[in-house]
Amino acid sequence: IRSVVLGCGSYLPEQVVTNAQLAARIDTSDEWIVQRTGIRERHIAAEGEFTSHLAIKAAQAALADAGVDAQSIELIVLATSTPDNTFPATAVAVQHGLGINHGAAFDLQAVCSGFVFALATADNFLRTGAYKRALVIGAETFSRILDWNDRGTCVLFGDGAGAVVLEAQEQPGNAATDRGVVTTHLRSDGRHKAKLFVDGGPSSTQTVGHLRMEGREVFKHAVGMITDVIVDAFNATGLNADSIDWFVPHQANKRIIDASAHKLHIAPEKVVLTVDRHGNTSAASIPLALSVARKDGRIKKGDLVLLEAMGGGFTWGSALVRW
Ligand code: ACO
């Protein structure tokens, strides 16, 4: 049994904020941001627009793309670090918003690696036969936890949501053509927990807090961790960079993506890049990028897609999916 992707969808808030608009408010420039990160603009949620609202719209788009009814969904795994409330899980607000009141819905928190962790979690539930159909969602409103006076972080992030519908399906058993999630590899190492964190929370400070990051330190570890966990995926499957049709990395920074692809010998034309238009949307970035590459016709049925992410914790992970 494999977890096959039936469809994907995404949602971006209406408001676009360009680098020039940021430069009018803080001491930065379009040139600095583009050169260091590749980011040109990002979407920012409107007042009163919550993570669950973005997630519901992305989920509805994914369900429409898959051509299945919301009532057929038995499991919702929602990756977010910016939930509507401390509890209940944002996933249950999404479940309710979709009119579903059976099955299970829960949040998963692995910061920027959240979508890969959520995909791996749902995949395991589907392959054991526990559920037949799942929604895997990455949804964030990082604009709410940014320190808008810290130019080192506030220029990097954006808001958005993306989702995929997975279905447990019997496959013929041909390693080269079987569709679905082929393999997932997840890692974390809490020794790095103070390099990228939010300085608030219900138990520690009873505040929401703001994102804090040692950018250089994150950068230093990113490429090595990303490439290691992709090599794990290659070693587990016998696949390699040439087998890959599309590389859809977490969209944090163009330099990290370019360096990772280069180190793995993945051809630049196979890399899906959205960081220029979306910024870093944390757990939402991969399903947002998948939706872009599906809609513009790049990712086709049968293509082998490599996903990877790295983020706060540190957490990092990879997934190979035959679309
Ligand atoms: N505009 C202008 N100048 C800035 C800005 C800004 N927005 N931000 C920082 N600077 C200045 C700094 O103040 C510093 O000035 P100084 O030399 O006078 O002190 C100078 O630029 C260099 O600062 P650094 O932080 O050393 O800049 P660096 O070259 O490391 O670039 C960046 C910063 C882009 C954050 C980089 O470290 C990076 O990309 N790190 C990876 C972090 C990342 O992508 N995190 C995302 C979350 S984790 C993930 O998703 C993988």
Residues whose N, C-alpha, C, O or C-beta is under 5 A from the ligand:
A	BS01	ACO	D27 T28 S29 W32 R36 C112 R151 G152 V155 G215 R216 V218 F219 A252 N253 M310 G311
